Amino acid sequence: MNAPAGAPATEPAVPAVDRVRVHVVAGGPGGTAPEPLARILAAPGTGLSPTAEPEPDTVVVAVAATVEEALAACPAGRGHRLLAICDTVTPAGLRRAIEAGVLAILRTDDLTPAQLVAAVHCAHQGDGRMPYAALVRLLGSGPAPAVPRASALPEAPLLTARQTAVLQLMAEGHPNAAIARALSCSEHTVKNVIYELMGRLQARNRAHAVARAVRHSLI
């Protein structure tokens, strides 16, 4: 149907369900998110909707020099997906991020617009995008800090051959579809195996599962 004569032309609205809300915070001195980052997230065609406040179901992007400063800048509240962009990542900072439920850490020096937008969308879906190779190296670079008895695993969990294979591919950063192709099984099977791994490793997300596995020398 044509618009009435003289009526202002309007563009079709993008359904809210198709857009990802993203809120940017900055840690450390200054407290202002870099302008280039804000422009990338607000660019047309990204499927992102920047917000002034961290509403529920929002991807919170914390920008800081260190992981610790990024975590300190994250707003309190539930329902947020956390993504950190940091200049440096130490083993202690990485462990803290995993325990805090951060889904992705991107290094400032390696960041590209495409990687940033993809990481935000993955975080919104609950898919962790940690640099897994760096994660394994960092966690293996020194002794792990003491873990309170209440949160420590009593002993290394026993994993099946398939669970170990899926865990190794997860540690290399492969998504479910790639893991299914590598193991000649369905994505549904991969999802079931990952669900079992989360239970055995007492992990909250993929990155946390890899961290637990590294601590137990399972990979």
C-alpha positions in Angstrom: 0.0 0.0 0.0 1.3 3.4 -1.0 1.7 6.1 1.6 -0.8 9.0 1.4 0.3 11.9 -0.6 2.5 14.3 1.4 3.2 11.8 4.1 6.8 11.6 5.2 8.7 8.6 4.0 9.7 6.1 6.7 12.2 3.3 6.7 11.0 -0.1 7.8 11.9 -0.6 11.5 14.3 -3.3 12.4 12.5 -5.7 14.8 13.9 -5.3 18.3 14.4 -9.1 18.5 16.8 -8.9 15.6 19.0 -6.3 17.2 21.5 -6.8 20.0 21.6 -4.2 22.8 25.2 -3.2 23.7 26.4 -1.0 26.5 30.0 0.3 26.6 31.8 1.1 29.9 35.4 2.2 30.5 37.6 1.3 33.5 40.6 3.0 34.9 41.6 6.6 34.5 39.2 8.8 32.4 36.3 6.4 32.3 35.3 7.3 28.8 35.1 4.6 26.1 37.3 5.2 23.0 35.5 7.0 20.2 36.5 4.5 17.5 35.0 1.7 19.5 31.7 3.6 20.0 31.6 4.3 16.2 32.1 0.7 15.3 29.3 -0.5 17.6 26.9 2.2 16.4 27.7 1.7 12.7 24.7 0.8 10.5 24.4 -2.9 9.4 26.0 -4.3 12.6 22.7 -5.5 14.1 23.7 -3.7 17.3 21.7 -1.1 19.2 23.9 0.9 21.6 22.2 1.8 24.9 22.8 4.6 27.4 22.0 2.2 30.3 22.8 -1.5 30.8 19.3 -2.9 30.3 18.7 -6.7 30.9 19.8 -9.0 28.2 22.5 -6.5 27.2 26.0 -7.2 26.1 28.2 -5.0 28.3 31.6 -4.2 26.7 34.1 -3.1 29.3 37.2 -1.3 27.9 40.3 -0.9 30.1 44.0 -1.4 30.3 43.7 -4.6 32.4 41.1 -7.2 33.0 40.8 -6.2 36.7 39.9 -2.6 35.7 37.4 -3.9 33.1 35.7 -6.1 35.8 35.6 -3.1 38.2 33.8 -1.0 35.6 31.1 -3.6 34.8 27.7 -2.6 36.2 26.1 -4.7 38.9 23.0 -6.6 38.0 21.9 -9.8 36.3 21.1 -10.7 32.8 24.2 -9.0 31.3 26.7 -10.7 28.9 30.2 -9.5 29.7 32.9 -8.8 27.1 36.2 -7.2 28.0 38.6 -5.3 25.7 42.0 -5.0 27.4 45.6 -3.9 26.6 47.1 -6.7 28.8 45.8 -10.0 30.2 47.6 -11.6 33.1 47.0 -15.2 34.3 45.4 -13.8 37.5 43.2 -11.4 35.5 42.1 -14.1 33.1 41.2 -16.4 36.0 39.2 -13.7 37.6 37.4 -13.0 34.4 36.4 -16.6 33.9 35.2 -16.8 37.5 33.1 -13.6 36.9 31.5 -15.2 33.9 33.1 -13.0 31.2 32.3 -14.6 27.9 35.1 -13.0 25.8 38.3 -11.1 26.2 39.7 -9.2 23.2 43.2 -7.7 23.1 43.3 -4.1 22.1 46.3 -4.5 19.8 44.6 -7.4 17.9 41.1 -5.9 17.6 39.4 -5.4 14.3 35.9 -4.1 13.7 34.8 -7.4 12.3 36.1 -9.3 15.4 34.4 -6.8 17.7 31.0 -7.1 16.1 31.3 -10.9 15.9 32.3 -11.2 19.5 29.3 -9.1 20.7 26.9 -11.3 18.7 28.5 -14.4 20.1 28.4 -13.1 23.6 24.7 -12.3 23.2 24.1 -16.0 22.3 26.1 -17.1 25.3 29.0 -18.4 23.2 32.3 -17.7 24.8 35.0 -16.3 22.5 38.1 -16.3 24.7 41.5 -16.6 22.9 41.7 -20.3 23.9 45.3 -20.9 22.8 46.3 -17.9 25.0 44.1 -19.1 27.7 45.8 -22.5 27.9 49.3 -20.8 27.8 48.4 -18.3 30.5 46.9 -20.8 32.8 49.9 -23.0 32.4 52.4 -20.2 32.9 52.5 -20.4 36.6 50.9 -22.0 39.7 47.2 -21.4 40.1 46.2 -19.4 43.1 44.7 -21.1 46.1 41.1 -22.1 45.6 38.7 -22.0 48.5 37.7 -25.5 49.6 34.0 -24.8 48.9 34.6 -24.1 45.2 37.4 -26.6 44.6 36.8 -29.8 42.7 37.7 -32.8 45.0 39.5 -34.6 42.2 40.0 -34.5 38.4 36.7 -35.7 36.8 36.8 -38.7 34.5 36.0 -37.9 30.9 35.0 -40.2 28.0 37.1 -40.2 24.8 34.4 -38.2 23.0 34.2 -35.6 25.9 37.9 -35.2 25.8 37.9 -34.7 22.0 35.1 -32.1 22.2 37.0 -30.3 25.0 40.2 -30.2 23.0 38.4 -28.7 20.0 36.6 -26.2 22.3 40.0 -25.2 23.7 41.2 -24.4 20.1 38.2 -22.1 19.7 36.1 -24.2 17.3 32.3 -23.5 17.3 29.8 -26.4 17.6 29.4 -26.8 13.8 33.1 -27.2 13.3 33.4 -29.6 16.2 30.6 -31.7 14.7 32.3 -31.9 11.3 35.6 -32.8 12.9 34.1 -35.6 14.9 31.6 -36.7 12.2 28.6 -36.3 14.4 25.6 -33.9 14.6 25.6 -30.5 16.3 22.9 -31.9 18.6 25.4 -34.5 19.8 28.0 -31.9 20.3 25.6 -29.8 22.4 24.7 -32.8 24.5 28.4 -33.6 25.1 29.1 -29.9 26.1 26.2 -30.0 28.5 27.7 -33.1 30.1 31.1 -31.4 30.3 29.7 -28.4 32.0 28.3 -30.7 34.7 31.4 -32.8 35.2 33.7 -29.7 35.3 31.2 -27.6 37.3 31.6 -24.9 34.7 29.4 -21.9 33.8 30.5 -21.5 30.2 32.9 -22.8 27.6 35.8 -20.7 28.8 35.3 -21.7 32.4 35.2 -25.4 31.3 38.5 -25.0 29.5 40.0 -23.3 32.5 38.9 -26.1 34.8 40.3 -28.7 32.3 43.6 -26.9 32.3 43.8 -26.9 36.1 43.2 -30.7 36.1 45.6 -31.3 33.2 42.8 -32.8 31.1 44.0 -31.0 28.0 
